[in-house]
Amino acid sequence: MNDLLKDFLSSLNMSQDAIAENLANNAFQIQLDNGCCIALEVDIKTGDIIFSSELAVVEKTYVPQIALLLLQANLFWVGTNGGTLGFDKGTSTASLLDRIPANADLQTFETRLTTFLETVISWSAALEQLQQNEPLASSANAIESDLTSVLQNLI
């Protein structure tokens, strides 16, 4: 069992039994009020803790511009607060991932988790809002303008 996750769950005033149950598979989930879900799991090879969250299912008509947006945001992590955005073609789902070393202290872990949660909320809202507009495939200039606007709001 990962000591950092155990310390984190203890800081939430969980009982030892609840902690053991939550970490039985070296993973657990946090459900946010807005419907987002954050998965935390231990990388067995490194001991690092991986944060992951599905941000949105992307409608086919929006895939080109959203894929471009995700790539732009990943460049030097300008729109991800250090995380990495990805896209699963099979499920058409955009996701955010990050990791923290197992030897991090609890305060660093909580700060990184908070930043990750805030980034998930921002990206989920931005992707939802972007998909409420007309698809932008008609003009490269329109795509660039809209993507720049979304990125600036996320930074």
VENZI-V406128 format. One record per pair of residues at least 24 apart in sequence whose ideal C-beta (glycine too) atoms are under 6 Angstrom apart, sorted by the first residue. I is the first residue (numbers start at 0). GAP is how many residues later the second one is. Records with the same first field share a line. If there is no record, write none. Layout:
I = GAP + GAP
//
This chain:
1 = 40
3 = 98 + 105
6 = 99
35 = 84 + 88
46 = 55
47 = 51 + 53 + 54
48 = 51
49 = 49
50 = 47 + 65
51 = 45
52 = 43 + 67
53 = 39 + 41
54 = 39 + 41 + 68 + 69 + 72
55 = 38 + 71
56 = 35 + 36
57 = 34 + 36
58 = 72
60 = 74
61 = 69 + 73
64 = 71 + 78
68 = 78 + 81
78 = 72 + 75 + 76
80 = 34 + 38
93 = 33
95 = 24
121 = 32
125 = 24
//
